[in-house]
């Protein structure tokens, strides 16, 4: 007897299947963005630009945890969905166990290394005498203590989504976000912990969300292939190579995002802490558009990967077209909203005239290529779903780091502080152009496979085979 997830992947109308998988994922991504913004928002209510700037300076190091979660989570989700497409449940279980335990070890190591190297790393990312102490406190709770639950929370969401449990995955992500929004003001204001309170709230909320996923997996242990049982852990069957190479582009995107943000913050810090705080708010707000694109692409990944491995190329093609259309439309609406409402949005975060002046201008600049991001992200996901490595890696390198860092340095020299920000939309547009050029051959090959299937079916029908 087939599960309802198999029916969704194989038989449900494509538009309904896409919406069923994508809407919960987009919602969870938006809630994740909102809870990331919550730290900046509630700390901004203190009225201290140094604390807002400290959150911005720490964000690249915190984003690295998302990179680790994507490395193991997206890489494993792609392999698990392909294993399910051909009925290999044992390899799917081994993939899940490898992902969980390896990510725990790597994230623990990262937290320890970062704690030891703070005196060197914090000045490198732009911390000064006004922000160093705040940065140190924020990193201790969110990364040194909170690295493992932060990675596991996001990674387990990817894994359960690979089996079609999109709503459950999204609930777990949303749970962490909502808890963080509730806990932030409690720890920051009544307890008087300020930026450390925001960090503690983030760590606690991620820990509880991770607990939810572990309970979910335990309750569904008889039907799910997602298992953290050490007995399933293996380095054989090509699992490490497949997981790491397929997940690498998403990890690289986060890593290059870390490097990009470090360069951005250092360049901004040469102007003022208000400029750092302004770009920090603008980048957090712009994450709304990125969250929509990420949610659309991550949500549809299991559907594309399942049908690719099962050889159902027509359904895969329909899923791609539907996803591109929905993602582009939603990203366009988000961009219009963020551009037109830039002033009130930034002012809601902090009542500091100079920070608001920088923030609303920066937000309008960086949000204009939201639709471009949606195209690039879905192109990357399409390649990852099919198990390809080179194309998504190249696009990830281009989108963050490969293009925007050189443009930031160049535009800063030519135009100044505004030029630094214009580097982001320029690089997003160029990355989209490359994505389209790489996707065209992929699409033509997919169409050729569909045509071959149709001709084979025609012959079989004609000769009643």
Secondary structure in CASP SS format (residue, H / E / C, confidence):
PFRMAT SS
TARGET T0000
AUTHOR 0000-0000-0000
METHOD secondary structure of the structure
MODEL  1
X C 1.00
X C 1.00
X C 1.00
X H 1.00
X H 1.00
X H 1.00
X H 1.00
X H 1.00
X H 1.00
X H 1.00
X C 1.00
X C 1.00
X C 1.00
X H 1.00
X H 1.00
X H 1.00
X H 1.00
X H 1.00
X H 1.00
X H 1.00
X H 1.00
X H 1.00
X H 1.00
X H 1.00
X H 1.00
X H 1.00
X H 1.00
X H 1.00
X H 1.00
X H 1.00
X H 1.00
X H 1.00
X H 1.00
X H 1.00
X H 1.00
X H 1.00
X H 1.00
X H 1.00
X H 1.00
X H 1.00
X H 1.00
X H 1.00
X H 1.00
X H 1.00
X C 1.00
X C 1.00
X C 1.00
X C 1.00
X H 1.00
X H 1.00
X H 1.00
X H 1.00
X H 1.00
X H 1.00
X H 1.00
X H 1.00
X H 1.00
X H 1.00
X H 1.00
X H 1.00
X H 1.00
X H 1.00
X H 1.00
X H 1.00
X H 1.00
X H 1.00
X H 1.00
X H 1.00
X H 1.00
X H 1.00
X H 1.00
X H 1.00
X H 1.00
X H 1.00
X H 1.00
X H 1.00
X H 1.00
X H 1.00
X H 1.00
X H 1.00
X H 1.00
X H 1.00
X H 1.00
X H 1.00
X H 1.00
X C 1.00
X C 1.00
X C 1.00
X H 1.00
X H 1.00
X H 1.00
X H 1.00
X H 1.00
X H 1.00
X H 1.00
X H 1.00
X H 1.00
X H 1.00
X H 1.00
X H 1.00
X H 1.00
X H 1.00
X H 1.00
X H 1.00
X H 1.00
X H 1.00
X H 1.00
X H 1.00
X H 1.00
X H 1.00
X H 1.00
X H 1.00
X H 1.00
X H 1.00
X H 1.00
X H 1.00
X C 1.00
X H 1.00
X H 1.00
X H 1.00
X H 1.00
X H 1.00
X H 1.00
X H 1.00
X C 1.00
X C 1.00
X C 1.00
X C 1.00
X C 1.00
X C 1.00
X C 1.00
X H 1.00
X H 1.00
X H 1.00
X H 1.00
X H 1.00
X H 1.00
X H 1.00
X H 1.00
X H 1.00
X H 1.00
X H 1.00
X H 1.00
X H 1.00
X C 1.00
X C 1.00
X H 1.00
X H 1.00
X H 1.00
X H 1.00
X H 1.00
X H 1.00
X H 1.00
X H 1.00
X H 1.00
X H 1.00
X H 1.00
X H 1.00
X H 1.00
X H 1.00
X H 1.00
X H 1.00
X C 1.00
X C 1.00
X C 1.00
X H 1.00
X H 1.00
X H 1.00
X H 1.00
X H 1.00
X H 1.00
X H 1.00
X H 1.00
X H 1.00
X H 1.00
X H 1.00
X H 1.00
X H 1.00
X H 1.00
X H 1.00
X H 1.00
X H 1.00
X H 1.00
X H 1.00
X H 1.00
X H 1.00
X H 1.00
X H 1.00
X H 1.00
X H 1.00
X C 1.00
X C 1.00
X C 1.00
X H 1.00
X H 1.00
X H 1.00
X H 1.00
X H 1.00
X H 1.00
X H 1.00
X H 1.00
X H 1.00
X H 1.00
X H 1.00
X H 1.00
X H 1.00
X H 1.00
X H 1.00
X H 1.00
X H 1.00
X H 1.00
X H 1.00
X H 1.00
X H 1.00
X H 1.00
X H 1.00
X H 1.00
X H 1.00
X H 1.00
X C 1.00
X C 1.00
X C 1.00
X C 1.00
X C 1.00
X C 1.00
X C 1.00
X C 1.00
X C 1.00
X C 1.00
X H 1.00
X H 1.00
X H 1.00
X C 1.00
X C 1.00
X C 1.00
X C 1.00
X C 1.00
X C 1.00
X H 1.00
X H 1.00
X H 1.00
X H 1.00
X H 1.00
X H 1.00
X H 1.00
X H 1.00
X H 1.00
X H 1.00
X H 1.00
X H 1.00
X H 1.00
X H 1.00
X H 1.00
X H 1.00
X H 1.00
X H 1.00
X H 1.00
X H 1.00
X H 1.00
X H 1.00
X H 1.00
X H 1.00
X H 1.00
X H 1.00
X H 1.00
X H 1.00
X H 1.00
X H 1.00
X H 1.00
X C 1.00
X C 1.00
X C 1.00
X H 1.00
X H 1.00
X H 1.00
X H 1.00
X H 1.00
X H 1.00
X H 1.00
X H 1.00
X H 1.00
X H 1.00
X H 1.00
X H 1.00
X H 1.00
X H 1.00
X H 1.00
X H 1.00
X H 1.00
X H 1.00
X H 1.00
X H 1.00
X H 1.00
X H 1.00
X H 1.00
X H 1.00
X H 1.00
X H 1.00
X H 1.00
X H 1.00
X H 1.00
X H 1.00
X H 1.00
X H 1.00
X H 1.00
X H 1.00
X H 1.00
X H 1.00
X H 1.00
X C 1.00
X C 1.00
X C 1.00
X H 1.00
X H 1.00
X H 1.00
X H 1.00
X H 1.00
X H 1.00
X H 1.00
X H 1.00
X H 1.00
X H 1.00
X H 1.00
X H 1.00
X H 1.00
X H 1.00
X H 1.00
X H 1.00
X H 1.00
X H 1.00
X H 1.00
X H 1.00
X H 1.00
X H 1.00
X H 1.00
X H 1.00
X H 1.00
X H 1.00
X H 1.00
X H 1.00
X C 1.00
X H 1.00
X H 1.00
X H 1.00
X H 1.00
X H 1.00
X H 1.00
X H 1.00
X H 1.00
X C 1.00
X C 1.00
X C 1.00
X H 1.00
X H 1.00
X H 1.00
X H 1.00
X H 1.00
X H 1.00
X H 1.00
X H 1.00
X H 1.00
X H 1.00
X H 1.00
X H 1.00
X H 1.00
X H 1.00
X C 1.00
X C 1.00
X C 1.00
X H 1.00
X H 1.00
X H 1.00
X H 1.00
X H 1.00
X H 1.00
X H 1.00
X H 1.00
X H 1.00
X H 1.00
X H 1.00
X H 1.00
X H 1.00
X H 1.00
X H 1.00
X H 1.00
X C 1.00
X C 1.00
X C 1.00
X C 1.00
X H 1.00
X H 1.00
X H 1.00
X H 1.00
X H 1.00
X H 1.00
X H 1.00
X H 1.00
X H 1.00
X H 1.00
X H 1.00
X H 1.00
X H 1.00
X C 1.00
X H 1.00
X H 1.00
X H 1.00
X H 1.00
X H 1.00
X H 1.00
X H 1.00
X H 1.00
X H 1.00
X H 1.00
X H 1.00
X C 1.00
X C 1.00
X H 1.00
X H 1.00
X H 1.00
X H 1.00
X H 1.00
X H 1.00
X H 1.00
X H 1.00
X H 1.00
X H 1.00
X H 1.00
X H 1.00
X H 1.00
X H 1.00
X H 1.00
X H 1.00
X H 1.00
X H 1.00
X H 1.00
X H 1.00
X H 1.00
X H 1.00
X H 1.00
X H 1.00
X H 1.00
X H 1.00
X H 1.00
X H 1.00
X H 1.00
X H 1.00
X H 1.00
X H 1.00
X H 1.00
X H 1.00
X H 1.00
X H 1.00
X H 1.00
X H 1.00
X H 1.00
X H 1.00
X H 1.00
X H 1.00
X H 1.00
X H 1.00
X H 1.00
X H 1.00
X C 1.00
X C 1.00
X C 1.00
END
